[in-house]
Amino acid sequence: MTELTGLRMYSPERNGLDPDRLRHSFAILEGWIADSVVPGIGAVVAREGRVVAEAYFGTADRLTGRPVDDQTIWSVASVTKPFTAAVVMRAVDSGLVSLDEPVAWHVPELLSGTAEDRGDFVHFRDRITIRHCLSHSSGLPGFSAANFDLRRAHRPLPDFVQSFARAPQLFEPMSSHLYSNCGILMAAEVAGRVLANHDSPGEPVTSGVEAFHNGFAHLLHDLESVSSSILPPEAWSGRIATVVDTGQEGTTWEAANSAYYRSLGIPWGGLFTTPRELLTFLAIFRSSQGGATSSGRRILSAAGAREMVTVQASGPDFDAVVAPELRDSAASASPRSAVPWGIGWDVKAGKRAHPTGDLTSPATWSHTGATGTLVWSDPVVDVQVVLLTNRTLGSGWTRERPRQAMFSNAVMSAVR
């Protein structure tokens, strides 16, 4: 088989993987570069927490021709969400908050406004819990109507908190599934406010943003992630991969690429990181590591890590014709009768047409990101995968063909 420039393999056969089949899976990725499907790729495959192969293909920046390498930092978009959930879970582990507490106990702004502003389910608004927010079962929409206006005006994150808190509730909690950045931000705000109260007891807390950002930074520090941040410094600009096909090119508020966007510290999609450092995070959820890194550093309790990858809600997709303007992405043409979700993680269960492919087990948990990113772990075979690109999913490259699933299938076919 032809050698692939940019591919490194580390005795996969010793870890129960067929080296030729594994090499073929990475050849699929190199084919994406050759066919101009995506500009750049960084990918890592691990078995039992040990890296068996990694590859860095293509260009990180089309304009300059800067190549992708193992030092490239990627905007991972919604792969941020499980990290945000972990910040919340660390507060749960510390006894500062419960997943089943109503969000409004900590963010009373959730109850403000008029009934007309909040839709038909105003009487359920005080029932929205942190668990609902982290499992996309709260009834809150993808975004508030003011989302783009706030970005165009370069407003700070606390303004998004106030706007998202006033977004309409579209259904009773747990009755449906609707992917909700509003919910993720509410959970992050709760974590920030309880952390701020803990650090400065007795002082009024009107915003949790700074404390949440500090909590996120502490999480990354404990993971020993030196090339990861929700607030990437300007000095990293020469390492960050430029995302193409954002639909916002030339604006000062462009997702992923603009200085303004990178300065927000967005809990639902602002993380910049590397494949190897993502793998370190994935590994703490392996049952044998029980919430700790491979070096033994405790990140979450074993119970907290287990809870995050356990199904919390499995309602059907919410009605596709309601509030399309408030969604994070277009509603599915084939609504699902059940959409299982954990705490921050997408649990595969019985889902079909899933980015983790046809061969991963129902226990597989994962997350995708709008910048063309995917991470997953199948606990049955103890395989972990990180696949990062710098072309948005909105460009359609995973709709033309289910490319992420096809790569995942090829990886799974290598498992002996």
Buried (B, 14 or more C-beta within 10 A) or exposed (E): EEEBEBBBBEEBBEBBBBBEBBBBBBBBBBEBBEEEBBBBBBBBBBBBBBBBBBBBBBBBBEEEEBBBEBEBBBBBBBBBBBBBBBBBBBBBBEEBBEBEBBBBBBBEBBBBBEEEEBBEBBEBBEBBBBBBBBBBBBBBBBBBBBBEEBBEEBBBBBBBBBBBBBBBBBBBBBBBBBBBBBBBBBBBBBBBBBBBBBEEEEEEBEBBBBBBBBBBBEBBEBBEBEBBBBBBEEEEEEBBBBBBBBEBEEBEBBBBBBEBBBBBBBBBBBBBBBBBBBBBBBBBBBEEBBBBBBEEEEBBBBEBBBBBBBBBBBBEBBEBEBBEEBBBEEBEEEBBEBBBBBBBBBBBBEBEEBBBBEBBBEBBBBBBBBBBBBBBBBBEBBBBBBBBBBBBBBBEBBEEEBBBBBBBBBBBBBBE
